[in-house]
Amino acid sequence: MLLPIHVYLAFSILRRLRQWGGWGLVALGVADNSVIPLTGSMDVLTIWLAARHQQPWPYYALMATIGAMIGGYITYRLARKGGKEAMERRLSKRTANKVYKRFERWGFGSIAVPAIMPPPFPFVPFLLAAGALQYSQKKFLGALALGRGIRYTIVAALGALYGRQITRFFERYQKPAVIILVGLAVIGAIFTLRGYLRSKKKAEETAPLRGKTA
């Protein structure tokens, strides 16, 4: 049975990113933390690259962290510019309020701890909250670097330590693994599209009201 065309496309993209090595992690990290959350893809690619031992594993941990920081900073800046209204258009008001309360209580830890957590723990809402609440840029970058640095150091170290077993696993179950990743990416894309449509709808609803008050 032939796999759907998007699975082959995703497989080709992952293979291309693997060929890019550390720079592939940077590119994927930017997308995963800003445009569309690609659940689990960063961990898989980091482990995969570290397991092949083409570069010392700390190099892959560093490049994955850099990519995540660039993507996270983009999300933070967009939310900082748009404020609470932008976040509440993307998330439900109930979810946004929960994130606000956690962020106001824990501050630095609200970025650092979720940044360490493995998928499917949602991380983007906390990036949005940091920007929407005008959280300190220096503290934000510090928390993001700490959390993602710890996470990808652990992931890359595991890849290097269990390299042979991991490489064999990917060689044997490559297509099923890609299918799972594509499925998770599709889910992430659906939630992103849902947020965009909600944002667009609210903007259209509030536009006439703004015109009356002007």
DRENDO-1510 file (C-alpha; in Angstrom, 1 decimal, always signed):
<recs>
REC; n; res; u; v; w
REC; 1; MET; +0.0; +0.0; +0.0 .
REC; 2; LEU; +1.4; +3.4; -1.0 .
REC; 3; LEU; +1.8; +6.0; +1.7 .
REC; 4; PRO; +0.1; +9.4; +1.2 .
REC; 5; ILE; +2.1; +11.9; -0.7 .
REC; 6; HIS; +2.5; +14.2; +2.3 .
REC; 7; VAL; +4.2; +11.4; +4.2 .
REC; 8; TYR; +6.8; +11.0; +1.4 .
REC; 9; LEU; +7.2; +14.8; +1.4 .
REC; 10; ALA; +7.8; +14.9; +5.1 .
REC; 11; PHE; +10.2; +12.0; +4.8 .
REC; 12; SER; +12.2; +14.0; +2.2 .
REC; 13; ILE; +12.2; +17.1; +4.3 .
REC; 14; LEU; +13.5; +15.3; +7.3 .
REC; 15; ARG; +16.1; +13.5; +5.3 .
REC; 16; ARG; +17.2; +16.9; +3.8 .
REC; 17; LEU; +17.4; +18.4; +7.3 .
REC; 18; ARG; +19.4; +15.5; +8.5 .
REC; 19; GLN; +21.9; +16.2; +5.6 .
REC; 20; TRP; +22.2; +19.8; +6.8 .
REC; 21; GLY; +23.3; +18.5; +10.2 .
REC; 22; GLY; +23.3; +21.2; +12.8 .
REC; 23; TRP; +21.9; +23.9; +10.5 .
REC; 24; GLY; +18.9; +21.6; +9.9 .
REC; 25; LEU; +18.2; +21.7; +13.6 .
REC; 26; VAL; +18.3; +25.5; +13.5 .
REC; 27; ALA; +15.8; +25.6; +10.6 .
REC; 28; LEU; +13.5; +23.1; +12.2 .
REC; 29; GLY; +13.8; +24.8; +15.6 .
REC; 30; VAL; +12.7; +28.2; +14.1 .
REC; 31; ALA; +9.6; +26.6; +12.6 .
REC; 32; ASP; +8.8; +24.4; +15.6 .
REC; 33; ASN; +8.8; +27.4; +18.0 .
REC; 34; SER; +7.2; +30.0; +15.9 .
REC; 35; VAL; +5.3; +29.1; +12.8 .
REC; 36; ILE; +3.8; +25.7; +13.3 .
REC; 37; PRO; +4.6; +23.4; +16.3 .
REC; 38; LEU; +6.0; +20.2; +14.9 .
REC; 39; THR; +5.5; +18.1; +17.9 .
REC; 40; GLY; +8.5; +15.8; +18.6 .
REC; 41; SER; +10.4; +16.5; +15.4 .
REC; 42; MET; +13.2; +18.4; +17.1 .
REC; 43; ASP; +13.8; +15.7; +19.6 .
REC; 44; VAL; +13.8; +13.0; +16.9 .
REC; 45; LEU; +16.2; +14.9; +14.6 .
REC; 46; THR; +18.6; +15.8; +17.5 .
REC; 47; ILE; +18.8; +12.2; +18.6 .
REC; 48; TRP; +19.2; +11.0; +15.0 .
REC; 49; LEU; +22.1; +13.3; +14.3 .
REC; 50; ALA; +23.8; +12.7; +17.7 .
REC; 51; ALA; +23.5; +9.0; +17.2 .
REC; 52; ARG; +25.4; +9.2; +13.9 .
REC; 53; HIS; +28.5; +10.8; +15.6 .
REC; 54; GLN; +29.4; +13.0; +12.7 .
REC; 55; GLN; +29.9; +15.8; +15.1 .
REC; 56; PRO; +30.4; +15.8; +18.9 .
REC; 57; TRP; +26.9; +15.6; +20.5 .
REC; 58; PRO; +27.2; +19.0; +22.4 .
REC; 59; TYR; +27.3; +20.6; +18.9 .
REC; 60; TYR; +23.9; +19.2; +18.1 .
REC; 61; ALA; +22.5; +20.2; +21.5 .
REC; 62; LEU; +23.8; +23.8; +20.9 .
REC; 63; MET; +22.4; +24.1; +17.4 .
REC; 64; ALA; +19.0; +22.7; +18.5 .
REC; 65; THR; +19.0; +25.3; +21.3 .
REC; 66; ILE; +19.9; +28.1; +19.0 .
REC; 67; GLY; +17.0; +27.2; +16.6 .
REC; 68; ALA; +14.5; +27.0; +19.4 .
REC; 69; MET; +15.6; +30.3; +20.8 .
REC; 70; ILE; +15.3; +32.1; +17.4 .
REC; 71; GLY; +11.8; +30.6; +16.9 .
REC; 72; GLY; +10.8; +31.4; +20.4 .
REC; 73; TYR; +12.0; +34.9; +20.2 .
REC; 74; ILE; +10.0; +35.5; +17.1 .
REC; 75; THR; +6.8; +34.3; +18.8 .
REC; 76; TYR; +7.7; +36.4; +21.9 .
REC; 77; ARG; +8.2; +39.6; +19.8 .
REC; 78; LEU; +4.9; +39.1; +17.9 .
REC; 79; ALA; +3.0; +38.7; +21.1 .
REC; 80; ARG; +4.7; +41.6; +22.7 .
REC; 81; LYS; +3.7; +43.8; +19.8 .
REC; 82; GLY; +0.1; +42.5; +19.8 .
REC; 83; GLY; -0.4; +42.4; +23.6 .
REC; 84; LYS; -3.1; +40.4; +25.4 .
REC; 85; GLU; -5.6; +40.9; +22.6 .
REC; 86; ALA; -3.4; +39.1; +20.1 .
REC; 87; MET; -2.9; +36.2; +22.4 .
REC; 88; GLU; -6.6; +36.0; +23.3 .
REC; 89; ARG; -7.5; +35.9; +19.6 .
REC; 90; ARG; -5.2; +32.9; +19.1 .
REC; 91; LEU; -6.1; +31.0; +22.2 .
REC; 92; SER; -9.5; +30.7; +24.0 .
REC; 93; LYS; -10.0; +33.2; +26.8 .
REC; 94; ARG; -10.1; +30.4; +29.3 .
REC; 95; THR; -6.8; +29.0; +28.2 .
REC; 96; ALA; -5.2; +32.4; +28.1 .
REC; 97; ASN; -6.3; +33.2; +31.6 .
REC; 98; LYS; -4.8; +30.0; +32.9 .
REC; 99; VAL; -1.5; +30.7; +31.2 .
REC; 100; TYR; -1.6; +34.3; +32.6 .
REC; 101; LYS; -2.1; +33.1; +36.1 .
REC; 102; ARG; +0.7; +30.5; +35.9 .
REC; 103; PHE; +3.0; +33.1; +34.3 .
REC; 104; GLU; +2.3; +35.8; +36.9 .
REC; 105; ARG; +2.9; +33.3; +39.7 .
REC; 106; TRP; +6.1; +31.6; +38.5 .
REC; 107; GLY; +7.6; +34.2; +36.1 .
REC; 108; PHE; +11.0; +32.9; +35.0 .
REC; 109; GLY; +10.0; +29.3; +35.8 .
REC; 110; SER; +7.0; +29.6; +33.5 .
REC; 111; ILE; +9.4; +29.7; +30.6 .
REC; 112; ALA; +12.3; +27.5; +31.8 .
REC; 113; VAL; +10.3; +24.6; +33.1 .
REC; 114; PRO; +7.9; +24.1; +30.1 .
REC; 115; ALA; +10.9; +24.5; +27.8 .
REC; 116; ILE; +12.4; +21.3; +29.4 .
REC; 117; MET; +9.2; +19.3; +29.2 .
REC; 118; PRO; +8.9; +16.7; +26.5 .
REC; 119; PRO; +6.0; +16.6; +23.9 .
REC; 120; PRO; +3.1; +16.7; +23.9 .
REC; 121; PHE; +3.3; +19.4; +26.6 .
REC; 122; PRO; +2.2; +22.7; +25.0 .
REC; 123; PHE; +4.9; +25.4; +25.1 .
REC; 124; VAL; +3.9; +28.1; +22.6 .
REC; 125; PRO; +1.2; +29.5; +24.9 .
REC; 126; PHE; +3.9; +30.4; +27.4 .
REC; 127; LEU; +5.9; +32.1; +24.8 .
REC; 128; LEU; +2.9; +34.1; +23.8 .
REC; 129; ALA; +2.1; +35.0; +27.5 .
REC; 130; ALA; +5.7; +36.3; +28.0 .
REC; 131; GLY; +5.3; +38.7; +25.1 .
REC; 132; ALA; +1.7; +39.7; +25.8 .
REC; 133; LEU; +2.6; +40.5; +29.5 .
REC; 134; GLN; +5.6; +42.5; +28.4 .
REC; 135; TYR; +8.0; +40.2; +30.3 .
REC; 136; SER; +11.6; +41.3; +30.4 .
REC; 137; GLN; +13.4; +40.4; +27.2 .
REC; 138; LYS; +16.7; +39.5; +29.0 .
REC; 139; LYS; +14.9; +37.3; +31.5 .
REC; 140; PHE; +12.9; +35.6; +28.7 .
REC; 141; LEU; +15.9; +34.8; +26.7 .
REC; 142; GLY; +17.7; +33.5; +29.8 .
REC; 143; ALA; +14.8; +31.2; +30.8 .
REC; 144; LEU; +14.4; +30.0; +27.2 .
REC; 145; ALA; +18.1; +29.3; +26.9 .
REC; 146; LEU; +18.2; +27.5; +30.2 .
REC; 147; GLY; +15.2; +25.3; +29.5 .
REC; 148; ARG; +15.9; +24.4; +25.9 .
REC; 149; GLY; +19.6; +24.0; +26.7 .
REC; 150; ILE; +18.9; +21.4; +29.4 .
REC; 151; ARG; +16.4; +19.6; +27.2 .
REC; 152; TYR; +18.5; +19.2; +24.1 .
REC; 153; THR; +21.6; +18.4; +26.1 .
REC; 154; ILE; +19.8; +15.5; +27.6 .
REC; 155; VAL; +18.3; +14.5; +24.2 .
REC; 156; ALA; +21.6; +14.7; +22.3 .
REC; 157; ALA; +23.5; +12.9; +25.1 .
REC; 158; LEU; +21.0; +10.0; +24.9 .
REC; 159; GLY; +21.5; +9.9; +21.2 .
REC; 160; ALA; +25.2; +9.7; +21.5 .
REC; 161; LEU; +25.1; +7.1; +24.3 .
REC; 162; TYR; +22.6; +4.8; +22.6 .
REC; 163; GLY; +23.7; +5.6; +19.1 .
REC; 164; ARG; +23.8; +2.0; +17.6 .
REC; 165; GLN; +20.4; +1.0; +19.0 .
REC; 166; ILE; +18.8; +4.3; +17.9 .
REC; 167; THR; +20.3; +4.1; +14.4 .
REC; 168; ARG; +19.0; +0.6; +14.0 .
REC; 169; PHE; +15.6; +1.6; +15.3 .
REC; 170; PHE; +15.3; +4.4; +12.7 .
REC; 171; GLU; +16.5; +2.2; +9.9 .
REC; 172; ARG; +13.9; -0.4; +10.8 .
REC; 173; TYR; +11.0; +1.8; +11.6 .
REC; 174; GLN; +11.7; +4.9; +9.5 .
REC; 175; LYS; +8.4; +5.1; +7.7 .
REC; 176; PRO; +6.2; +4.5; +10.8 .
REC; 177; ALA; +8.2; +7.1; +12.7 .
REC; 178; VAL; +7.7; +9.6; +9.9 .
REC; 179; ILE; +4.0; +8.8; +9.8 .
REC; 180; ILE; +3.7; +9.5; +13.5 .
REC; 181; LEU; +5.6; +12.8; +13.2 .
REC; 182; VAL; +3.4; +13.9; +10.2 .
REC; 183; GLY; +0.3; +13.1; +12.2 .
REC; 184; LEU; +1.5; +15.2; +15.1 .
REC; 185; ALA; +2.5; +18.0; +12.8 .
REC; 186; VAL; -0.9; +17.9; +11.2 .
REC; 187; ILE; -2.5; +18.2; +14.6 .
REC; 188; GLY; -0.3; +21.2; +15.4 .
REC; 189; ALA; -1.2; +22.8; +12.0 .
REC; 190; ILE; -4.9; +22.3; +12.7 .
REC; 191; PHE; -4.6; +24.1; +16.1 .
REC; 192; THR; -2.6; +26.9; +14.5 .
REC; 193; LEU; -5.2; +27.3; +11.7 .
REC; 194; ARG; -8.0; +27.2; +14.2 .
REC; 195; GLY; -6.3; +30.0; +16.2 .
REC; 196; TYR; -5.8; +32.0; +13.0 .
REC; 197; LEU; -9.4; +31.7; +12.0 .
REC; 198; ARG; -10.6; +32.6; +15.5 .
REC; 199; SER; -8.3; +35.6; +15.4 .
REC; 200; LYS; -9.6; +36.7; +12.0 .
REC; 201; LYS; -13.2; +36.3; +13.1 .
REC; 202; LYS; -12.7; +38.3; +16.3 .
REC; 203; ALA; -11.0; +41.0; +14.3 .
REC; 204; GLU; -13.9; +41.2; +11.9 .
REC; 205; GLU; -16.4; +41.4; +14.8 .
REC; 206; THR; -14.5; +44.2; +16.6 .
REC; 207; ALA; -13.9; +46.3; +13.5 .
REC; 208; PRO; -17.4; +47.8; +13.3 .
REC; 209; LEU; -17.3; +48.6; +17.0 .
REC; 210; ARG; -14.0; +50.4; +16.6 .
REC; 211; GLY; -15.5; +52.3; +13.7 .
REC; 212; LYS; -18.4; +53.6; +15.9 .
REC; 213; THR; -16.2; +54.7; +18.7 .
REC; 214; ALA; -13.8; +56.5; +16.4 .
</recs>
